């Protein structure tokens, strides 16, 4: 090979977007490249983007599935604003994503799908490869289908099945472009398809063929290398938010010395938590697939009453259905965690798209005065820590807790340092066993929590249910003064959780006049934007909420330090309204409701526009 084609450029980071029809295996392709990048020591952040319709017509823009990954030799917090490389397996994928490709970026296109039918289905009036609309990009067209069929011919597969290996051909091309080894992915294929040697062989052949074709056809004038990131010492693995959530609850149950119960009705994008937990049935984990959301919530309450660390998971409209039984958990004062992996609404809305749409519902979407603590992880790996925190609060304060993840976090992935068990504190748990002077609603003087008395414990029989309880005895009471007392005790108990919370962390320029505030999954984009603006000489600070009810101590004092506050969130201003209500602060909302996360550039541009030259 000539020296011209052996040039290698070392780059700090790169962003790739794999896109194709929902049957083209783009999620698997992206996941395998992510694993290879993580194994190579890169920092990574991923954004799987699924079609919202089940079995949308093939070749149409509504059926496009995408997977974006940024991998880097430095610390990163987002999957990248604009891809440097777009792998488009059909015209619909090109139509959906070409506008996001960076100028001068590399477009790798499956030319076998450049047909009149494909143009019509994708909504093209003319051929984009001939009308000049792609002139801003470097284009490499590869007949991927034909090359794949040639590579797997020896296995005598039907054509439709043989073409399923085309994603591995594309992956081989990208492995060559970024100087990646094939061995890790080959080992994964051998394990995954051990029972189907023909499929196993076809996928490995396609992977190697793509890599060899990129080399021998001299597709690229240069290849790229992204070095290892400097991460803290330890054992790392790539983990999605839903996987981290499941691991967090398993760990919390272990540290509390309890069995774990998960009651759930399958719903996108929370279902993967159920799938993950079902693998651990031999480790004290009981996963229950209920017939509906109401049954899942009720069963979880029953498991908590019986002495388990109990949680349930849902998304979008599922939270609405759980609401009545969540009120029962508030009245019964039982330790239950409700995971809500948020998605776009209302109604069925955008089942596979992300949105921070349920904050107000989590805080106040129940009848009566029904306070529940609300927590929100800020990254996929942070889902592990916040699952533990939610469990700890539920058990310590005998209260239901809402954990607000979302589709961006649940499906996205990043490197996670696997903690040593001695790094994770035990979670003290106490079952009341002494029948002498037992009162089921007597209060701990510090936490205001009631005793956890397990059914069947001699002498600890007590009434449970949704009717108002008499203070201490737990008997049904309609007394006005008692009701007022119990309402205020439940509120005080939740507000008292703030004594366990750290103050908000301030990052960026601490002397700035402008503060940008976020919560949950917006952290990566906001933090990166503040870092970028500070490096460019702009004065701006940031802070982030992981605890939304109660809020961290001294929140009001921190907000009052700044002349201007911008609240960025993936909704129409829910946290913005809460801050105005609670602290009377005037703020400017920065909102996005497109089913997509913020990009760093969007936030930077908005802050500069809002703050002028001082932003």
Legacy VTK file of the C-alpha trace (Angstrom):
# vtk DataFile Version 3.0
C-alpha trace
ASCII
DATASET POLYDATA
POINTS 615 float
0.000 0.000 0.000
1.369 3.408 -0.876
2.623 5.776 1.768
-0.159 8.179 0.817
-2.744 5.739 2.141
-0.905 4.811 5.319
-1.130 8.234 6.944
-2.505 8.174 10.479
-3.759 11.262 12.257
-3.989 11.372 16.023
-7.162 13.186 17.129
-8.426 13.959 20.613
-11.973 12.787 19.930
-14.309 11.661 17.178
-18.060 11.317 16.780
-19.711 8.655 14.623
-23.393 8.263 13.769
-24.588 4.876 12.502
-28.024 5.151 10.869
-30.254 2.880 8.859
-33.564 1.128 8.772
-34.737 -0.385 12.058
-33.848 -3.818 10.676
-30.300 -2.864 9.681
-28.748 -3.577 13.092
-27.503 -0.057 13.773
-28.005 -0.341 17.537
-25.891 -3.490 17.617
-23.258 -1.874 15.395
-23.039 1.166 17.651
-22.942 -0.951 20.778
-20.085 -3.088 19.439
-18.063 -0.035 18.437
-18.753 1.471 21.869
-17.421 -1.653 23.551
-14.324 -1.584 21.359
-13.727 2.083 22.217
-14.219 1.453 25.925
-11.897 -1.569 25.826
-9.295 0.614 24.107
-9.392 2.957 27.095
-11.375 5.816 25.537
-13.907 7.866 27.397
-17.222 7.385 25.589
-20.750 8.763 25.558
-23.520 7.273 23.433
-26.967 8.253 22.194
-29.147 5.454 20.755
-32.086 6.957 18.855
-34.886 4.485 18.128
-37.837 4.928 15.748
-41.031 5.776 17.622
-43.249 3.511 15.544
-43.237 -0.274 15.785
-42.342 -1.679 12.360
-42.544 1.600 10.490
-42.435 1.042 6.710
-38.931 0.056 5.588
-37.059 2.794 3.756
-39.098 5.643 5.255
-37.776 8.384 7.502
-40.072 7.279 10.337
-38.339 3.888 10.399
-34.770 5.178 10.800
-32.762 3.925 13.770
-29.583 5.742 14.800
-26.719 5.304 17.230
-24.283 8.150 17.917
-21.060 7.784 19.876
-18.347 10.229 20.838
-15.097 8.629 21.990
-12.162 10.583 23.287
-8.765 10.634 24.936
-10.061 13.306 27.333
-12.991 13.652 29.701
-16.304 14.006 27.818
-19.916 14.254 28.935
-22.011 14.129 25.741
-22.268 11.949 22.618
-21.123 14.914 20.522
-22.937 17.736 18.780
-22.189 16.904 15.142
-20.864 13.585 13.853
-17.537 13.586 12.051
-18.602 10.387 10.282
-22.107 9.417 9.175
-22.681 5.805 8.149
-26.001 5.853 6.251
-27.334 2.452 5.226
-30.190 3.856 3.150
-31.583 7.098 1.745
-34.004 7.623 4.618
-31.103 7.574 7.093
-29.290 10.064 4.864
-32.353 12.320 4.708
-32.814 12.302 8.486
-29.214 12.884 9.528
-27.188 14.560 6.788
-27.906 18.021 8.205
-26.194 17.046 11.466
-22.943 15.935 9.764
-20.161 18.454 10.299
-19.044 20.445 7.287
-16.311 18.485 5.558
-17.418 15.407 7.456
-17.208 11.900 6.041
-20.360 10.288 4.625
-20.180 6.516 4.121
-23.226 5.411 2.131
-24.575 2.005 1.126
-24.906 2.648 -2.603
-26.908 -0.536 -3.178
-29.892 1.313 -1.716
-29.666 4.244 -4.142
-32.809 3.381 -6.103
-35.818 5.237 -7.470
-38.005 3.458 -4.916
-35.625 4.466 -2.129
-35.651 8.100 -3.248
-39.449 8.138 -3.267
-39.827 6.488 0.161
-37.290 8.850 1.719
-39.044 11.904 0.281
-36.316 12.996 -2.158
-37.390 14.887 -5.275
-33.969 14.430 -6.878
-30.856 12.324 -6.399
-28.806 14.064 -3.665
-25.611 12.524 -5.069
-26.195 14.314 -8.378
-27.921 17.585 -7.476
-24.984 19.068 -5.549
-26.705 19.059 -2.137
-23.930 16.885 -0.667
-21.037 18.987 -1.909
-20.094 20.053 1.632
-19.108 16.514 2.587
-16.528 13.877 1.725
-18.446 10.964 0.235
-17.517 7.298 0.095
-20.131 5.121 -1.578
-19.798 1.376 -1.018
-22.090 -1.359 -2.402
-22.336 -2.882 1.061
-25.090 -5.364 0.217
-23.136 -6.941 -2.660
-19.891 -7.120 -0.724
-21.695 -8.715 2.206
-23.345 -11.354 0.040
-19.964 -12.223 -1.488
-18.341 -12.446 1.943
-20.953 -14.864 3.363
-21.603 -16.889 0.220
-19.939 -20.053 1.600
-22.613 -20.400 4.305
-25.474 -20.807 1.782
-27.833 -18.564 3.718
-31.061 -17.229 2.199
-30.398 -13.741 0.824
-32.540 -11.993 3.420
-30.679 -13.698 6.254
-27.296 -13.200 4.593
-27.909 -9.457 4.324
-28.363 -9.238 8.085
-24.576 -9.364 8.302
-24.182 -6.081 6.403
-23.970 -4.112 9.650
-20.814 -6.060 10.521
-19.356 -5.232 7.101
-19.962 -1.538 7.836
-18.462 -1.993 11.291
-15.335 -3.533 9.769
-14.919 -0.459 7.561
-15.161 1.836 10.590
-12.779 -0.343 12.600
-10.223 0.152 9.830
-10.850 3.921 9.684
-10.175 4.280 13.411
-7.433 1.664 13.710
-9.389 -0.738 15.920
-8.704 -4.424 16.503
-11.292 -6.978 15.389
-10.491 -9.592 18.028
-12.821 -8.330 20.767
-15.832 -8.177 18.472
-14.977 -11.546 16.939
-14.908 -13.087 20.423
-18.303 -11.504 21.157
-19.757 -12.911 17.911
-18.426 -16.383 18.735
-20.102 -16.302 22.150
-23.335 -14.692 20.988
-23.958 -17.019 18.023
-22.346 -20.200 19.351
-25.532 -22.167 18.664
-25.738 -20.940 15.052
-22.347 -21.650 13.449
-23.571 -20.447 10.039
-24.624 -17.045 11.428
-21.456 -16.919 13.505
-19.274 -17.520 10.473
-21.225 -15.101 8.274
-20.895 -12.250 10.764
-17.166 -12.775 11.260
-16.617 -13.033 7.500
-18.567 -9.813 6.933
-16.623 -7.985 9.660
-13.272 -9.069 8.210
-14.418 -8.341 4.663
-15.354 -4.765 5.565
-11.991 -4.228 7.224
-10.085 -5.759 4.295
-12.099 -3.843 1.715
-11.346 -0.531 3.401
-7.654 -1.450 3.280
-7.261 -2.956 -0.181
-9.641 -0.537 -1.947
-7.717 2.366 -0.385
-10.972 4.034 0.640
-9.395 6.577 2.950
-6.515 8.949 2.412
-5.793 8.654 6.109
-6.945 6.800 9.177
-7.396 8.135 12.693
-6.268 7.224 16.166
-7.881 8.293 19.437
-5.646 7.631 22.410
-6.518 6.339 25.856
-8.269 8.654 28.285
-6.719 9.387 31.652
-9.265 7.764 33.959
-8.980 7.139 37.670
-7.417 3.755 38.451
-9.840 0.848 38.630
-11.846 -1.663 36.645
-14.120 -0.109 34.041
-16.984 -1.307 31.894
-19.360 0.396 29.514
-22.768 0.681 31.160
-26.135 2.095 30.116
-28.320 4.050 32.488
-30.881 1.261 32.715
-28.160 -1.298 33.456
-26.658 1.004 36.082
-30.073 1.514 37.673
-30.587 -2.236 37.995
-27.098 -2.709 39.452
-27.690 0.137 41.883
-30.819 -1.425 43.317
-29.181 -4.845 43.563
-26.291 -3.243 45.442
-28.622 -1.293 47.727
-30.531 -4.457 48.641
-27.260 -6.241 49.398
-26.019 -3.380 51.582
-29.354 -3.285 53.406
-29.429 -7.062 53.910
-32.779 -7.350 52.115
-34.241 -9.253 49.200
-34.963 -7.097 46.156
-38.403 -7.022 44.530
-39.100 -5.349 41.200
-42.677 -5.168 39.964
-43.097 -3.823 36.451
-45.230 -3.735 33.369
-43.077 -3.573 30.201
-42.942 -0.078 28.740
-40.402 1.765 26.601
-37.790 2.918 27.583
-37.882 1.317 31.058
-38.217 -2.321 29.986
-34.469 -2.990 29.938
-34.415 -2.640 33.736
-36.784 -5.611 33.954
-34.662 -7.566 31.483
-31.497 -6.859 33.460
-32.930 -7.772 36.856
-34.408 -11.029 35.542
-30.823 -12.298 35.129
-30.280 -12.206 38.910
-33.083 -14.422 40.166
-30.532 -16.639 41.941
-29.209 -13.681 43.951
-32.208 -12.665 46.025
-33.831 -10.674 43.210
-37.502 -11.198 42.439
-38.621 -9.580 39.190
-42.363 -9.657 38.546
-43.949 -8.800 35.192
-47.437 -7.657 36.101
-50.519 -7.559 33.885
-50.672 -3.758 34.068
-49.134 -0.717 35.778
-51.646 -0.667 38.614
-50.945 -4.278 39.527
-47.191 -3.656 39.363
-47.459 -0.752 41.802
-49.771 -2.646 44.153
-47.506 -5.703 44.168
-44.511 -3.496 44.964
-46.336 -2.001 47.940
-47.113 -5.507 49.139
-43.461 -6.505 48.818
-42.412 -3.469 50.870
-45.004 -4.342 53.511
-43.507 -7.837 53.580
-39.972 -6.597 54.214
-38.308 -6.345 50.797
-36.472 -3.475 49.220
-39.241 -2.915 46.701
-39.293 -0.806 43.589
-41.297 -0.493 40.426
-40.440 1.004 37.061
-42.345 2.715 34.299
-42.345 5.540 31.788
-44.694 8.243 30.562
-48.359 7.242 30.899
-47.391 4.400 33.239
-46.700 6.915 35.986
-50.262 8.219 35.633
-51.637 4.722 36.181
-49.493 4.170 39.274
-50.614 7.411 40.914
-53.517 6.102 43.016
-51.418 3.329 44.515
-48.512 5.747 45.048
-50.909 7.670 47.286
-51.535 4.449 49.194
-47.773 4.093 49.739
-47.691 7.657 51.098
-50.534 6.948 53.520
-49.127 3.572 54.576
-45.643 5.124 54.871
-43.822 2.214 53.274
-40.369 2.239 51.630
-41.124 1.998 47.916
-39.088 3.419 45.005
-40.845 4.393 41.773
-38.475 4.573 38.806
-39.735 6.703 35.919
-37.616 6.596 32.748
-39.197 9.672 31.187
-40.195 10.043 27.556
-42.059 12.557 25.411
-45.780 13.004 25.973
-48.654 13.597 26.434
-50.514 10.294 26.158
-48.457 7.724 24.247
-46.512 10.663 22.860
-42.971 9.811 21.753
-42.355 6.338 23.208
-38.692 6.103 22.192
-37.695 9.762 22.510
-36.352 11.552 25.544
-37.941 14.372 27.515
-37.897 15.695 31.087
-41.665 15.773 30.997
-42.791 14.418 34.361
-41.209 16.588 37.053
-44.412 18.389 38.023
-46.342 15.129 38.015
-43.737 13.462 40.234
-43.918 16.351 42.697
-47.635 17.071 42.808
-49.540 14.674 40.555
-51.578 13.042 43.331
-54.755 13.873 45.196
-54.547 15.472 48.606
-51.331 16.563 50.246
-49.127 13.674 49.181
-45.412 14.546 49.475
-42.839 12.235 47.895
-39.073 12.769 47.637
-37.879 13.145 44.025
-34.349 12.391 42.797
-32.818 12.574 39.306
-29.524 11.041 38.102
-27.346 13.198 35.863
-25.555 10.587 33.713
-25.847 6.892 32.830
-23.257 5.905 35.459
-24.879 8.196 38.031
-28.027 6.066 37.762
-26.145 3.509 39.892
-25.434 5.994 42.681
-28.885 7.554 42.636
-30.614 4.164 42.761
-28.693 3.541 45.984
-29.558 7.003 47.304
-33.254 6.546 46.509
-33.247 3.197 48.331
-31.406 4.639 51.309
-33.897 7.502 51.674
-36.909 5.198 51.296
-35.634 2.831 53.994
-34.425 5.489 56.420
-37.513 7.691 56.230
-40.160 5.025 55.503
-41.477 6.810 52.455
-42.038 6.201 48.763
-39.405 7.877 46.546
-39.532 8.806 42.858
-36.372 8.376 40.773
-36.575 10.370 37.528
-34.331 8.983 34.819
-35.149 9.441 31.113
-34.695 7.777 27.743
-31.445 9.614 27.022
-29.864 8.318 30.229
-31.539 4.916 30.210
-30.382 4.001 26.692
-27.127 5.975 26.654
-23.857 4.541 27.933
-20.518 5.677 29.323
-17.527 4.120 31.119
-18.274 3.171 34.719
-15.669 2.384 37.308
-16.876 -0.735 39.078
-16.722 0.106 42.801
-15.305 -2.154 45.455
-17.996 -3.227 47.915
-16.092 -1.688 50.828
-16.486 1.691 49.112
-20.270 1.473 49.438
-21.586 2.076 52.971
-24.025 -0.358 54.481
-27.633 0.798 54.606
-28.921 0.376 58.162
-32.277 -1.401 58.195
-34.318 -2.222 61.257
-37.452 -4.329 61.538
-39.442 -3.636 64.682
-39.882 -6.831 66.698
-40.720 -5.742 70.266
-44.484 -5.935 70.932
-44.247 -3.983 74.198
-45.957 -0.606 73.806
-45.902 -1.026 70.007
-47.502 1.834 68.099
-47.390 1.425 64.285
-47.354 5.182 63.629
-45.075 6.286 66.435
-42.308 8.545 65.092
-38.541 8.445 65.267
-37.542 11.757 66.837
-34.936 12.558 64.137
-36.411 11.183 60.914
-40.143 11.137 61.760
-40.239 7.653 60.210
-42.627 5.058 61.569
-41.609 1.508 62.599
-41.294 -1.163 59.925
-43.288 -4.031 61.361
-43.352 -7.128 59.157
-46.638 -9.077 58.938
-46.539 -12.231 61.039
-44.330 -10.769 63.754
-46.024 -11.788 67.043
-47.840 -8.935 68.752
-47.302 -6.388 65.968
-50.645 -6.678 64.215
-51.735 -3.306 62.845
-54.130 -1.755 60.366
-52.916 -0.839 56.885
-54.777 0.932 54.064
-55.610 4.228 52.436
-57.888 5.771 55.051
-56.359 8.438 57.268
-54.469 7.049 60.237
-54.670 8.123 63.816
-51.358 9.443 65.106
-49.346 6.620 66.713
-52.090 3.921 66.847
-52.700 3.768 63.100
-56.429 3.310 63.631
-58.766 4.852 61.071
-59.453 8.447 62.069
-61.703 11.139 60.621
-60.839 13.624 63.358
-60.054 17.053 61.804
-57.206 17.863 64.198
-55.612 14.453 63.719
-55.811 14.808 59.937
-54.099 18.173 60.083
-51.380 16.725 62.330
-50.743 13.728 60.055
-50.625 15.830 56.879
-48.025 18.116 58.425
-46.014 15.224 59.853
-45.763 13.581 56.434
-44.673 16.868 54.890
-42.147 17.523 57.650
-40.699 14.051 57.233
-39.972 14.654 53.550
-38.599 18.157 54.156
-36.351 16.719 56.857
-34.520 14.629 54.278
-32.622 17.802 53.344
-30.469 17.279 56.452
-28.846 14.366 54.611
-28.168 16.303 51.392
-25.051 18.172 50.354
-25.312 21.752 49.122
-25.475 22.424 45.398
-22.103 22.291 43.660
-21.115 25.384 41.692
-18.829 24.978 38.674
-17.402 27.381 36.118
-16.645 31.023 36.963
-17.742 31.509 40.581
-17.631 35.304 40.138
-19.943 35.323 37.121
-23.200 37.267 36.987
-24.858 34.582 34.863
-25.797 31.151 36.238
-27.202 28.289 34.178
-29.227 25.717 36.110
-30.181 22.216 35.047
-31.441 18.932 36.444
-31.204 15.282 35.510
-29.859 14.352 32.084
-29.036 17.894 30.937
-25.875 17.877 33.068
-23.445 16.704 30.384
-24.414 19.319 27.802
-24.628 22.153 30.350
-21.336 21.310 32.060
-19.573 21.028 28.684
-21.070 24.341 27.518
-19.912 26.188 30.649
-16.438 24.677 30.240
-16.311 25.714 26.571
-17.523 29.253 27.269
-15.093 29.744 30.141
-12.226 28.607 27.889
-13.344 31.207 25.322
-13.265 33.978 27.934
-16.961 34.185 28.745
-18.007 34.558 32.376
-20.668 31.993 33.256
-21.268 29.500 36.085
-23.416 26.410 36.349
-25.140 24.284 38.964
-27.202 21.123 38.798
-30.061 19.552 40.748
-30.041 15.815 41.493
-32.404 16.270 44.473
-35.644 18.038 43.556
-37.768 17.338 46.621
-36.577 18.347 49.049
-33.996 20.620 47.499
-30.456 20.840 48.881
-29.821 23.176 51.806
-28.828 26.794 51.058
-30.263 26.612 47.540
-31.870 30.050 47.938
-28.579 31.627 49.030
-26.747 30.230 46.018
-29.373 31.434 43.539
-29.419 34.903 45.091
-25.725 35.380 44.310
-26.392 35.794 40.588
-27.874 38.681 38.648
-29.247 36.451 35.919
-30.345 32.806 35.976
-31.049 30.581 32.970
-32.901 27.295 33.568
-32.277 24.714 30.835
-34.556 21.680 30.607
-36.162 19.329 28.104
-39.719 20.502 28.737
-41.670 23.750 28.711
-40.191 25.118 31.927
-41.110 22.852 34.833
-38.063 23.449 37.056
-38.180 27.103 36.059
-41.699 27.355 37.509
-40.669 25.479 40.664
-37.747 27.821 41.373
-40.004 30.838 40.907
-42.613 29.305 43.217
-40.193 28.208 45.934
-37.618 30.989 45.922
-39.221 33.854 44.038
-36.231 34.060 41.712
-36.577 35.558 38.255
-35.065 33.340 35.607
-34.979 32.880 31.851
-36.088 29.469 30.570
-34.107 27.602 27.926
-36.437 24.911 26.656
-36.263 22.077 24.150
-39.125 19.672 23.403
-38.093 17.795 20.275
-37.524 14.348 21.746
-33.787 15.061 21.556
-31.206 16.105 24.166
-29.495 19.495 24.180
-26.311 19.889 22.190
-23.425 21.825 23.693
-23.532 24.319 20.838
-27.235 25.050 21.410
-26.556 25.970 25.025
-23.440 28.018 24.222
-25.257 29.984 21.516
-28.256 30.627 23.771
-26.118 31.832 26.684
-24.101 34.183 24.497
-27.320 35.589 23.027
-28.939 35.971 26.450
-25.891 37.384 28.176
-24.412 39.456 25.377
-20.675 40.042 25.542
-20.606 39.225 29.254
-22.026 35.727 28.774
LINES 1 616
615 0 1 2 3 4 5 6 7 8 9 10 11 12 13 14 15 16 17 18 19 20 21 22 23 24 25 26 27 28 29 30 31 32 33 34 35 36 37 38 39 40 41 42 43 44 45 46 47 48 49 50 51 52 53 54 55 56 57 58 59 60 61 62 63 64 65 66 67 68 69 70 71 72 73 74 75 76 77 78 79 80 81 82 83 84 85 86 87 88 89 90 91 92 93 94 95 96 97 98 99 100 101 102 103 104 105 106 107 108 109 110 111 112 113 114 115 116 117 118 119 120 121 122 123 124 125 126 127 128 129 130 131 132 133 134 135 136 137 138 139 140 141 142 143 144 145 146 147 148 149 150 151 152 153 154 155 156 157 158 159 160 161 162 163 164 165 166 167 168 169 170 171 172 173 174 175 176 177 178 179 180 181 182 183 184 185 186 187 188 189 190 191 192 193 194 195 196 197 198 199 200 201 202 203 204 205 206 207 208 209 210 211 212 213 214 215 216 217 218 219 220 221 222 223 224 225 226 227 228 229 230 231 232 233 234 235 236 237 238 239 240 241 242 243 244 245 246 247 248 249 250 251 252 253 254 255 256 257 258 259 260 261 262 263 264 265 266 267 268 269 270 271 272 273 274 275 276 277 278 279 280 281 282 283 284 285 286 287 288 289 290 291 292 293 294 295 296 297 298 299 300 301 302 303 304 305 306 307 308 309 310 311 312 313 314 315 316 317 318 319 320 321 322 323 324 325 326 327 328 329 330 331 332 333 334 335 336 337 338 339 340 341 342 343 344 345 346 347 348 349 350 351 352 353 354 355 356 357 358 359 360 361 362 363 364 365 366 367 368 369 370 371 372 373 374 375 376 377 378 379 380 381 382 383 384 385 386 387 388 389 390 391 392 393 394 395 396 397 398 399 400 401 402 403 404 405 406 407 408 409 410 411 412 413 414 415 416 417 418 419 420 421 422 423 424 425 426 427 428 429 430 431 432 433 434 435 436 437 438 439 440 441 442 443 444 445 446 447 448 449 450 451 452 453 454 455 456 457 458 459 460 461 462 463 464 465 466 467 468 469 470 471 472 473 474 475 476 477 478 479 480 481 482 483 484 485 486 487 488 489 490 491 492 493 494 495 496 497 498 499 500 501 502 503 504 505 506 507 508 509 510 511 512 513 514 515 516 517 518 519 520 521 522 523 524 525 526 527 528 529 530 531 532 533 534 535 536 537 538 539 540 541 542 543 544 545 546 547 548 549 550 551 552 553 554 555 556 557 558 559 560 561 562 563 564 565 566 567 568 569 570 571 572 573 574 575 576 577 578 579 580 581 582 583 584 585 586 587 588 589 590 591 592 593 594 595 596 597 598 599 600 601 602 603 604 605 606 607 608 609 610 611 612 613 614
